[in-house]
Amino acid sequence: MKLNPNICYSPEVAEAIENNHPVIALESTIISHGMPYPENVATARECSRIARENGAVPATCAILGGKLCAGLTDEQLEYLGKTGMAVTKASRRDIAMLAASGGDGALTVAGTMILADMAGIRVFATGGIGGVHRGATETMDISADLEELSRTSVAVVCAGAKSILDIGLTLEYLETKGVPVIGYCTEDMPAFYTRESGFKVDYRLDTPGEIAAAIKAKLDLGIKGGMLITDPVPEEFSMDKAVIDHAIDEALNEAKQLGIHGKATTPFLLAKVKELTGGSSLKTNIALVYNNVTLAAQIAKELYRMQAAH
């Protein structure tokens, strides 16, 4: 595949793309806004190691100095981790502005999907997607991640929608937009910190090969839009639903009192839940990201094998 001149590829990612080898996209908002330093940088490095171990080249995506980057150096990861929330949290609306101004941006799920699509990467691993926020019937607070899933042809591997969201309405929105929601070895929609949400996925698939075949079929048929692959957090790291629900309710009340809304909501709520759970939610967050990277790399490897066979 030819390289896109608008993308600044790392040498490792460029070589893999040119030779049609397995590559997975990784987001950068998880580094800057999703976790504290130094855990964020350590997690990002471990994600890259896990991807390689499972046969795929990792391409962490970010905007640095106005350049759209697919694949970051250790120094760039360190910079994003240390700068943290001072880096712009960048979605679709921000990409052109940052490119024009020479700014830096840590990419959300939506932003990473756009960059991955431009770079020729079809599989992307993250923690959890954004969705319809609780109370959205009044606030209309709906993550741009959902709209991006309906228009950009990248498969997203995650641990479900973040449990701070309204998962039922999130699934309704995805259904309206025609986004298939797949459960990996499960019929239940996972809820990020917990393995079940009480809602069902559209399809259960039990192997990376089955998932890769579905992605390939969608691409071959020219059906635009992504696919959501939900991978429940490993059992040993799953949190008690009552504990996490109580922490989320408390965090939501505080956010409301402080007038926090829009793109500041998720980082605030995740940090608050970590504080209220004594840090155990951070351990769960890290474990589920590693789990998703493993699955995404295995899917990318199978997809590469199928495409090479044709």
N, C-alpha and C positions, 0 to 999 in steps of 0.2 A: 504494500500500500504506500502511496506517495505521502510525504510529510506535508502538513499544512503550514505555509509560510507565516501565518499569523500566530503560530504556537512556538514557544521557546521550549524545545524538548531537552531533557537531560540526554547525554550520549547513550546511556543504557536503554532508555525508553525509545529513542529515535531508532536505534538498531532493531529493537523488537518490533516496532510498528512497520518499518521498511521490509522486514522479513516475515511479517504476519505471524509473529510468535505471541503467546498469551501475555496479555497486559491487563492489570486491573487499576482502576482509578481509586484514589483515596482522597478524602476531603481535608481541608485545612482549618475549617471552623472548629472542628473537634479539638485541634491543638490550641488555637488562640482563645476560644470562647467556651469550650466544653469541659476543660479540665484545668486545674492549677499547675503552675510550674513547680518542680521539674517533671512531675508525673506525665504531663502532656507530651513532652519531647521524648521521654523514655517509651511511652506508648506508641508514638509515631514511628520510632526506630524499630520497635518490636513488630509492628504491623508490617513494615517493609521486609523484615527478616522472615516472618511467617509466610508472606506472599511468595518469596523466592523459594523457601523450603517446600512449598506446595506447587512449584512449577510455573509461577507467573511473575512477571516483572512489575514491581509497584510503581505507580505514577501518582505521587501526591500532587494535587493541583492547587495553585494559588496565583494571585496577581502580585508581582513584585516589580516596583519601579515602572509600573504601567505595562509590563510584559506578562502575557498569559503563559504560565509555566506548567508543563506536565513533567513531573519528576524534579524533586528538590535535593539540594546538597545538604549535608549535615549542618553546615553553617546557616543555611536558609531556614531549616527546621528550628534550630536554636533561636534564631531571630524572631520567628513567629511565636514560639513558646514564651520567650521572655517579654516580648512586646504585649502579648495577651490581648485584652479587650480594647487596647488602644488602636489595634489594627481594625480597619473597616470590615464589618461582616457583610460580605458581598453576595448578592443574588442577581437575577437577570437584570434588574433595573440599574445596577451599579457598575456592571462590567465595562461598558463603553465609557462611562464617566471616569473610571479609574485609569483606563487605557489612555484616554485623552490627557489626563492631568499628571500622568506618571506616578500615580499613587499605588499603595499596597492594599491588597484585599485578601482576607481569608474567606474561602468560598464555602457557601452553604451547600446543602444537597442539590438544590436547583442550580446554583452556580457551577458546581462540579459536573453535573450532568451536561450542561452546555459546553463546558471546556472539553470534557471527555468526548462528546459527540464530534466537536470540531477536530479533536486530535486523532479520531479513529479508534477510540476505546469503547467497547460495548458492555463491559461489566464493571460495576462500581460497588465497593464495600463501605458501609458507614455504620454508625451506632443505631440510631433510630431516625425515622423521618419526621418532619414537621407535619402538621395536619390542621384540623379544625379545632380551634381553642374552645375551651369550656366558656359558655356564655356568648358564643359567636352569633347567636340569633339576634343579639343586641349590638355587638361590637363589629361584626363582619370580619373578625380576625381569623383569617384562613391563610395558612402558610403557602408561599409561592411554590414549595416543593410539589404540591399536588397538581398544580397546573402544568408544571414542567414534566411530570410523569405522563401527562396526557399528550404532550407534544414532542418530546425528545426521546429518540430511540436508544436508550441506555437502560440496562437491567440493573436494578438497585437491590443489593442484599443488605437487609437490616434486621433488627430484633423487634420489628413492628413499629407502630407509632409510639412516640414517647408518652408514658402514662399520665403526664400532666395535661394531656389533650382529651377531647371528646372522641373516643375511638369509634363509637357507633356512627357519628356524623362524618368522621373521616372516611370510613368505609363506604358510606352512602355517596359521598362526593366522588370517590374513586370509581364507583360503579357508574355514576352519571357520565364521567369522563372516559369510560371505556378502558380503564387500567386493570389488567388481570392481577389479582392478589393470590400469590402462591404460598402455601405453607410447606416448609421443608420438614418432612416426617411428622407433620401435624395438620389437623383440621381446624385447630383453634388459632385465632389471631393472637400472637404474643403481644405483651404490653411493655416491652423494653425491660423494666426491672423484674417482671414476672412472666412466667411461661404462658399464661392464659389471660384472656380479657373478658371471656364470656361471649365473644363474637366469633363467627366462623369465617375462614378464608374462602376464596372461590374454588381453588383446586389444591389438592394435596399431591406433592411429588416427592419420591423417596430417595432419589439419587441425583448427584450433580449432572449425570448424563441425560436424565429425563428433562432436567431444567434447561440444559444447554440445547437440547433438541427443540424445546418450545421457543427459546430465544431465536434459534436459527430459522424456524418456520415463520416466525413473525417478521424477521428481517427479509427472508426470501419472498414472502408474500407482499412486501412493501407496505405493511400496516404500520403507520407511524405511531410513535408513542412508546413509552417504557413499559417495564414489567416490574412489579414489586415482589421480591422474594423474601419471605419472612422466616427467620431462623431463630427459634427460641433460645434464650440465654441458657447455658448449661445448668442442669439441675442443681449442682452443688453451689452455684452462685445466685440462684433465683431467690428473691426476697419474699418475705411474708407479705401477702397482699394487704392485710389489715394494717400492718406497720407502715407500708409505703403509701397506702391511701390516706392514712391519718397525716403523714408528713406532707403529702401533696395538698391536702385541704388547708393545712396551716399555712403553707407557702403561698397558696392562691389568695387566701385572705389578706396576707401581708402585702402581696403585690397590689391588690386592689386598694388597700389603705394608702400605699405609697404612690399610687397613680402610675404604676409601671405598665406599659403596653407596647404593642408593636414588636419590633425585632429585639427589644431589650428583655422581653418576657421570658423566653426560654433560658438564656444564661442565668438570669436571676433565680428562676424556679429550680434549676438543676443545682445551683450553688446552695440554695436554701435547703433543699431536700438532703443534700450531702451533710450539711450542718446538723439537721434534725435527726439523721440516722447515724450520727457518730462516724461518718466516713464510709460506712458499709456500702452506700449506694455508689460511691466512686469505684470500689473494688468490683462491683457488679458491672458497672459501665465499662471498665477496662476489659473484663472477661468476655463480655458479649461482643465487643469490637474485635477481639482476637478470633473469636468463634466465627464471626461474619467474614473476616478476611480469609480464613481457612477455606470456607465454603466458596467464596467468590473466586479464589484462585483455582479451586478444583473445577468450578463451572467454566472458567475462562480456558482452562487446559482442555476440557472436553469439547468446547466450542471450536477451539483451534484444530483439534483432531478431526472433527466432523467437516469443517470447512476445507481442510487440507485434503480430505478424501474425495472431494468433488473437484 
